[in-house]
Structures are given as structure tokens and as C-alpha cells.
Amino acid sequence: MAEKRVIAVVGATGSQGGGLARAILADAGGGFAVRALTRHPDSDTARELTALGAEVVKADIG
């Protein structure tokens, strides 16, 4: 199987970014991996994304 391409999702613990990250993660055959960018990588939401298979990274672009 080919290596998955990475999609970075800014604001992945918020409503819009979180929905996008979860949709990508739910598509197992889609060929994409999620790199979730968030200011709070230790939050419950970030931990949920990690459990779903996302790579969670601390990033504050504000």
C-alpha cells in the first residue's frame, strides 16, 4: 500500500476543523493522514483525535 499523504488541519479541536479532521480519519481508504494543529494538544478533544489516528501537533499561529 502506498504511503498516505498528510493533510494539516488548522484548528482541529474546534467545530469546523474538528469536523474536517474526523471526516478525513473516517475515510480509511482515502489515502490521507491527518496532522491536527491545535493550541491545546493536551485537551480532551485533541486526545480523541489522537485515538482516532491523527497526529496532534501544538501550533499557535495567532
Gaussian input, Z-matrix of N, CA and C with variables (Angstrom, degrees):
# hf/3-21g

backbone

0 1
 N
 C     1     B1
 C     2     B2     1     A1
 N     3     B3     2     A2     1     D1
 C     4     B4     3     A3     2     D2
 C     5     B5     4     A4     3     D3
 N     6     B6     5     A5     4     D4
 C     7     B7     6     A6     5     D5
 C     8     B8     7     A7     6     D6
 N     9     B9     8     A8     7     D7
 C    10    B10     9     A9     8     D8
 C    11    B11    10    A10     9     D9
 N    12    B12    11    A11    10    D10
 C    13    B13    12    A12    11    D11
 C    14    B14    13    A13    12    D12
 N    15    B15    14    A14    13    D13
 C    16    B16    15    A15    14    D14
 C    17    B17    16    A16    15    D15
 N    18    B18    17    A17    16    D16
 C    19    B19    18    A18    17    D17
 C    20    B20    19    A19    18    D18
 N    21    B21    20    A20    19    D19
 C    22    B22    21    A21    20    D20
 C    23    B23    22    A22    21    D21
 N    24    B24    23    A23    22    D22
 C    25    B25    24    A24    23    D23
 C    26    B26    25    A25    24    D24
 N    27    B27    26    A26    25    D25
 C    28    B28    27    A27    26    D26
 C    29    B29    28    A28    27    D27
 N    30    B30    29    A29    28    D28
 C    31    B31    30    A30    29    D29
 C    32    B32    31    A31    30    D30
 N    33    B33    32    A32    31    D31
 C    34    B34    33    A33    32    D32
 C    35    B35    34    A34    33    D33
 N    36    B36    35    A35    34    D34
 C    37    B37    36    A36    35    D35
 C    38    B38    37    A37    36    D36
 N    39    B39    38    A38    37    D37
 C    40    B40    39    A39    38    D38
 C    41    B41    40    A40    39    D39
 N    42    B42    41    A41    40    D40
 C    43    B43    42    A42    41    D41
 C    44    B44    43    A43    42    D42
 N    45    B45    44    A44    43    D43
 C    46    B46    45    A45    44    D44
 C    47    B47    46    A46    45    D45
 N    48    B48    47    A47    46    D46
 C    49    B49    48    A48    47    D47
 C    50    B50    49    A49    48    D48
 N    51    B51    50    A50    49    D49
 C    52    B52    51    A51    50    D50
 C    53    B53    52    A52    51    D51
 N    54    B54    53    A53    52    D52
 C    55    B55    54    A54    53    D53
 C    56    B56    55    A55    54    D54
 N    57    B57    56    A56    55    D55
 C    58    B58    57    A57    56    D56
 C    59    B59    58    A58    57    D57
 N    60    B60    59    A59    58    D58
 C    61    B61    60    A60    59    D59
 C    62    B62    61    A61    60    D60
 N    63    B63    62    A62    61    D61
 C    64    B64    63    A63    62    D62
 C    65    B65    64    A64    63    D63
 N    66    B66    65    A65    64    D64
 C    67    B67    66    A66    65    D65
 C    68    B68    67    A67    66    D66
 N    69    B69    68    A68    67    D67
 C    70    B70    69    A69    68    D68
 C    71    B71    70    A70    69    D69
 N    72    B72    71    A71    70    D70
 C    73    B73    72    A72    71    D71
 C    74    B74    73    A73    72    D72
 N    75    B75    74    A74    73    D73
 C    76    B76    75    A75    74    D74
 C    77    B77    76    A76    75    D75
 N    78    B78    77    A77    76    D76
 C    79    B79    78    A78    77    D77
 C    80    B80    79    A79    78    D78
 N    81    B81    80    A80    79    D79
 C    82    B82    81    A81    80    D80
 C    83    B83    82    A82    81    D81
 N    84    B84    83    A83    82    D82
 C    85    B85    84    A84    83    D83
 C    86    B86    85    A85    84    D84
 N    87    B87    86    A86    85    D85
 C    88    B88    87    A87    86    D86
 C    89    B89    88    A88    87    D87
 N    90    B90    89    A89    88    D88
 C    91    B91    90    A90    89    D89
 C    92    B92    91    A91    90    D90
 N    93    B93    92    A92    91    D91
 C    94    B94    93    A93    92    D92
 C    95    B95    94    A94    93    D93
 N    96    B96    95    A95    94    D94
 C    97    B97    96    A96    95    D95
 C    98    B98    97    A97    96    D96
 N    99    B99    98    A98    97    D97
 C   100   B100    99    A99    98    D98
 C   101   B101   100   A100    99    D99
 N   102   B102   101   A101   100   D100
 C   103   B103   102   A102   101   D101
 C   104   B104   103   A103   102   D102
 N   105   B105   104   A104   103   D103
 C   106   B106   105   A105   104   D104
 C   107   B107   106   A106   105   D105
 N   108   B108   107   A107   106   D106
 C   109   B109   108   A108   107   D107
 C   110   B110   109   A109   108   D108
 N   111   B111   110   A110   109   D109
 C   112   B112   111   A111   110   D110
 C   113   B113   112   A112   111   D111
 N   114   B114   113   A113   112   D112
 C   115   B115   114   A114   113   D113
 C   116   B116   115   A115   114   D114
 N   117   B117   116   A116   115   D115
 C   118   B118   117   A117   116   D116
 C   119   B119   118   A118   117   D117
 N   120   B120   119   A119   118   D118
 C   121   B121   120   A120   119   D119
 C   122   B122   121   A121   120   D120
 N   123   B123   122   A122   121   D121
 C   124   B124   123   A123   122   D122
 C   125   B125   124   A124   123   D123
 N   126   B126   125   A125   124   D124
 C   127   B127   126   A126   125   D125
 C   128   B128   127   A127   126   D126
 N   129   B129   128   A128   127   D127
 C   130   B130   129   A129   128   D128
 C   131   B131   130   A130   129   D129
 N   132   B132   131   A131   130   D130
 C   133   B133   132   A132   131   D131
 C   134   B134   133   A133   132   D132
 N   135   B135   134   A134   133   D133
 C   136   B136   135   A135   134   D134
 C   137   B137   136   A136   135   D135
 N   138   B138   137   A137   136   D136
 C   139   B139   138   A138   137   D137
 C   140   B140   139   A139   138   D138
 N   141   B141   140   A140   139   D139
 C   142   B142   141   A141   140   D140
 C   143   B143   142   A142   141   D141
 N   144   B144   143   A143   142   D142
 C   145   B145   144   A144   143   D143
 C   146   B146   145   A145   144   D144
 N   147   B147   146   A146   145   D145
 C   148   B148   147   A147   146   D146
 C   149   B149   148   A148   147   D147
 N   150   B150   149   A149   148   D148
 C   151   B151   150   A150   149   D149
 C   152   B152   151   A151   150   D150
 N   153   B153   152   A152   151   D151
 C   154   B154   153   A153   152   D152
 C   155   B155   154   A154   153   D153
 N   156   B156   155   A155   154   D154
 C   157   B157   156   A156   155   D155
 C   158   B158   157   A157   156   D156
 N   159   B159   158   A158   157   D157
 C   160   B160   159   A159   158   D158
 C   161   B161   160   A160   159   D159
 N   162   B162   161   A161   160   D160
 C   163   B163   162   A162   161   D161
 C   164   B164   163   A163   162   D162
 N   165   B165   164   A164   163   D163
 C   166   B166   165   A165   164   D164
 C   167   B167   166   A166   165   D165
 N   168   B168   167   A167   166   D166
 C   169   B169   168   A168   167   D167
 C   170   B170   169   A169   168   D168
 N   171   B171   170   A170   169   D169
 C   172   B172   171   A171   170   D170
 C   173   B173   172   A172   171   D171
 N   174   B174   173   A173   172   D172
 C   175   B175   174   A174   173   D173
 C   176   B176   175   A175   174   D174
 N   177   B177   176   A176   175   D175
 C   178   B178   177   A177   176   D176
 C   179   B179   178   A178   177   D177
 N   180   B180   179   A179   178   D178
 C   181   B181   180   A180   179   D179
 C   182   B182   181   A181   180   D180
 N   183   B183   182   A182   181   D181
 C   184   B184   183   A183   182   D182
 C   185   B185   184   A184   183   D183

   B1=1.4576
   B2=1.5232
   B3=1.3103
   B4=1.4572
   B5=1.5218
   B6=1.3247
   B7=1.4605
   B8=1.5249
   B9=1.3365
   B10=1.4604
   B11=1.5226
   B12=1.3093
   B13=1.4647
   B14=1.5209
   B15=1.3316
   B16=1.4678
   B17=1.5235
   B18=1.3334
   B19=1.4576
   B20=1.5248
   B21=1.3301
   B22=1.4628
   B23=1.5236
   B24=1.3225
   B25=1.4594
   B26=1.5252
   B27=1.3259
   B28=1.4586
   B29=1.5256
   B30=1.3250
   B31=1.4558
   B32=1.5158
   B33=1.3170
   B34=1.4619
   B35=1.5273
   B36=1.3216
   B37=1.4616
   B38=1.5252
   B39=1.3049
   B40=1.4618
   B41=1.5164
   B42=1.3149
   B43=1.4668
   B44=1.5283
   B45=1.3102
   B46=1.4617
   B47=1.5233
   B48=1.3322
   B49=1.4649
   B50=1.5140
   B51=1.3228
   B52=1.4553
   B53=1.5185
   B54=1.3256
   B55=1.4582
   B56=1.5239
   B57=1.3159
   B58=1.4604
   B59=1.5226
   B60=1.3308
   B61=1.4624
   B62=1.5268
   B63=1.3174
   B64=1.4652
   B65=1.5284
   B66=1.3268
   B67=1.4655
   B68=1.5266
   B69=1.3046
   B70=1.4703
   B71=1.5232
   B72=1.3317
   B73=1.4661
   B74=1.5269
   B75=1.3195
   B76=1.4637
   B77=1.5301
   B78=1.3165
   B79=1.4685
   B80=1.5266
   B81=1.3355
   B82=1.4632
   B83=1.5306
   B84=1.3037
   B85=1.4538
   B86=1.5110
   B87=1.3171
   B88=1.4567
   B89=1.5095
   B90=1.3238
   B91=1.4558
   B92=1.5152
   B93=1.3398
   B94=1.4496
   B95=1.5229
   B96=1.3151
   B97=1.4644
   B98=1.5254
   B99=1.3285
   B100=1.4698
   B101=1.5176
   B102=1.3224
   B103=1.4631
   B104=1.5256
   B105=1.3220
   B106=1.4632
   B107=1.5246
   B108=1.3249
   B109=1.4635
   B110=1.5233
   B111=1.3293
   B112=1.4598
   B113=1.5245
   B114=1.3190
   B115=1.4672
   B116=1.5206
   B117=1.3282
   B118=1.4701
   B119=1.5334
   B120=1.3385
   B121=1.4629
   B122=1.5239
   B123=1.3246
   B124=1.4649
   B125=1.5263
   B126=1.3285
   B127=1.4658
   B128=1.5231
   B129=1.3160
   B130=1.4641
   B131=1.5270
   B132=1.3130
   B133=1.4710
   B134=1.5234
   B135=1.3262
   B136=1.4691
   B137=1.5243
   B138=1.3072
   B139=1.4737
   B140=1.5286
   B141=1.3114
   B142=1.4649
   B143=1.5290
   B144=1.3216
   B145=1.4601
   B146=1.5262
   B147=1.3299
   B148=1.4653
   B149=1.5240
   B150=1.3234
   B151=1.4682
   B152=1.5295
   B153=1.3292
   B154=1.4565
   B155=1.5217
   B156=1.3466
   B157=1.4692
   B158=1.5138
   B159=1.3231
   B160=1.4739
   B161=1.5185
   B162=1.3170
   B163=1.4591
   B164=1.5328
   B165=1.3306
   B166=1.4626
   B167=1.5234
   B168=1.3447
   B169=1.4570
   B170=1.5296
   B171=1.3367
   B172=1.4664
   B173=1.5281
   B174=1.3265
   B175=1.4556
   B176=1.5238
   B177=1.3229
   B178=1.4636
   B179=1.5204
   B180=1.3059
   B181=1.4677
   B182=1.5306
   B183=1.3447
   B184=1.4565
   B185=1.4316
   A1=109.36
   A2=116.78
   A3=121.69
   A4=110.65
   A5=114.87
   A6=119.73
   A7=109.67
   A8=115.74
   A9=120.19
   A10=110.63
   A11=116.06
   A12=121.93
   A13=107.53
   A14=116.04
   A15=121.63
   A16=110.13
   A17=115.09
   A18=121.39
   A19=107.05
   A20=116.90
   A21=121.64
   A22=108.18
   A23=115.66
   A24=121.36
   A25=108.10
   A26=117.32
   A27=122.75
   A28=108.85
   A29=116.41
   A30=120.46
   A31=111.75
   A32=116.90
   A33=122.05
   A34=114.00
   A35=118.52
   A36=119.47
   A37=111.60
   A38=117.29
   A39=121.47
   A40=111.16
   A41=116.74
   A42=121.58
   A43=112.64
   A44=116.59
   A45=120.06
   A46=111.65
   A47=116.75
   A48=120.31
   A49=111.91
   A50=116.76
   A51=121.01
   A52=111.89
   A53=115.98
   A54=120.28
   A55=111.52
   A56=115.54
   A57=120.16
   A58=110.68
   A59=116.88
   A60=120.92
   A61=110.56
   A62=117.45
   A63=121.31
   A64=112.01
   A65=116.78
   A66=120.11
   A67=110.93
   A68=116.81
   A69=120.32
   A70=109.96
   A71=116.74
   A72=120.52
   A73=111.96
   A74=117.71
   A75=121.74
   A76=112.35
   A77=116.91
   A78=121.64
   A79=108.94
   A80=116.29
   A81=121.94
   A82=112.96
   A83=118.05
   A84=120.93
   A85=113.87
   A86=117.58
   A87=122.28
   A88=116.46
   A89=117.93
   A90=120.06
   A91=114.63
   A92=117.95
   A93=120.70
   A94=111.32
   A95=115.20
   A96=122.76
   A97=106.83
   A98=116.73
   A99=121.24
   A100=110.50
   A101=115.16
   A102=121.74
   A103=105.25
   A104=115.91
   A105=122.42
   A106=109.94
   A107=116.67
   A108=121.58
   A109=109.17
   A110=116.00
   A111=120.25
   A112=110.42
   A113=115.87
   A114=120.34
   A115=111.50
   A116=116.77
   A117=121.00
   A118=111.07
   A119=117.61
   A120=120.02
   A121=114.18
   A122=117.86
   A123=121.26
   A124=112.48
   A125=117.49
   A126=120.32
   A127=111.15
   A128=115.53
   A129=120.46
   A130=111.33
   A131=116.35
   A132=120.50
   A133=110.89
   A134=116.97
   A135=120.43
   A136=110.39
   A137=116.80
   A138=120.22
   A139=110.98
   A140=117.07
   A141=120.85
   A142=110.58
   A143=116.37
   A144=120.11
   A145=111.02
   A146=116.72
   A147=120.50
   A148=109.96
   A149=116.20
   A150=120.78
   A151=111.76
   A152=116.89
   A153=120.97
   A154=112.47
   A155=116.32
   A156=119.30
   A157=115.76
   A158=118.22
   A159=120.59
   A160=110.74
   A161=115.02
   A162=121.61
   A163=105.42
   A164=117.40
   A165=121.35
   A166=108.79
   A167=114.91
   A168=121.74
   A169=109.09
   A170=116.85
   A171=120.68
   A172=109.02
   A173=115.41
   A174=120.98
   A175=108.85
   A176=116.58
   A177=121.75
   A178=106.66
   A179=116.22
   A180=119.70
   A181=111.87
   A182=115.40
   A183=120.61
   A184=113.03
   D1=140.13
   D2=179.89
   D3=-70.20
   D4=151.94
   D5=178.13
   D6=-67.47
   D7=140.84
   D8=-178.70
   D9=-73.68
   D10=143.63
   D11=174.06
   D12=-81.84
   D13=148.49
   D14=-175.54
   D15=-97.97
   D16=131.31
   D17=171.74
   D18=-111.96
   D19=122.88
   D20=176.93
   D21=-89.66
   D22=127.16
   D23=-178.99
   D24=-112.16
   D25=112.02
   D26=178.76
   D27=-78.98
   D28=135.15
   D29=-179.57
   D30=71.99
   D31=37.78
   D32=-172.63
   D33=-68.17
   D34=-13.70
   D35=177.63
   D36=-96.77
   D37=0.52
   D38=176.60
   D39=-89.62
   D40=-178.06
   D41=-176.91
   D42=-64.43
   D43=-55.47
   D44=-175.19
   D45=-71.39
   D46=-49.24
   D47=179.56
   D48=-64.44
   D49=-38.19
   D50=179.47
   D51=-65.18
   D52=-40.31
   D53=177.48
   D54=-63.21
   D55=-41.99
   D56=178.26
   D57=-64.36
   D58=-47.35
   D59=-179.31
   D60=-59.23
   D61=-45.19
   D62=-179.47
   D63=-65.32
   D64=-37.06
   D65=178.22
   D66=-65.03
   D67=-42.17
   D68=178.69
   D69=-65.83
   D70=-44.20
   D71=-179.31
   D72=-65.61
   D73=-30.68
   D74=-179.36
   D75=-71.84
   D76=-21.01
   D77=-179.03
   D78=-92.55
   D79=79.93
   D80=-174.36
   D81=-58.69
   D82=-31.93
   D83=-179.17
   D84=-92.57
   D85=7.36
   D86=-174.51
   D87=-73.43
   D88=-16.83
   D89=177.92
   D90=82.17
   D91=13.76
   D92=-179.30
   D93=-124.31
   D94=143.28
   D95=172.03
   D96=-109.87
   D97=153.81
   D98=-177.23
   D99=-107.48
   D100=128.70
   D101=167.81
   D102=-108.56
   D103=108.60
   D104=-174.61
   D105=-91.26
   D106=115.67
   D107=179.58
   D108=-95.90
   D109=127.07
   D110=-177.55
   D111=-151.27
   D112=153.10
   D113=175.16
   D114=-75.90
   D115=-20.72
   D116=-173.85
   D117=-126.26
   D118=76.81
   D119=-177.28
   D120=-68.62
   D121=-11.67
   D122=179.59
   D123=-96.88
   D124=4.07
   D125=-179.21
   D126=-71.81
   D127=161.63
   D128=177.69
   D129=-59.37
   D130=-40.66
   D131=-179.54
   D132=-64.20
   D133=-41.30
   D134=178.08
   D135=-64.51
   D136=-39.29
   D137=177.95
   D138=-64.59
   D139=-36.79
   D140=176.95
   D141=-63.11
   D142=-42.69
   D143=178.24
   D144=-63.62
   D145=-39.58
   D146=176.83
   D147=-60.35
   D148=-44.35
   D149=-179.79
   D150=-63.07
   D151=-28.80
   D152=178.82
   D153=-82.01
   D154=-9.11
   D155=176.73
   D156=115.44
   D157=2.56
   D158=179.19
   D159=-80.60
   D160=151.51
   D161=169.67
   D162=-92.58
   D163=115.90
   D164=-177.99
   D165=-96.91
   D166=130.01
   D167=-176.06
   D168=-128.68
   D169=136.55
   D170=176.29
   D171=-75.51
   D172=128.95
   D173=179.56
   D174=-155.53
   D175=127.69
   D176=176.51
   D177=-122.76
   D178=101.25
   D179=-176.01
   D180=-96.64
   D181=5.98
   D182=-177.19
   D183=-81.36

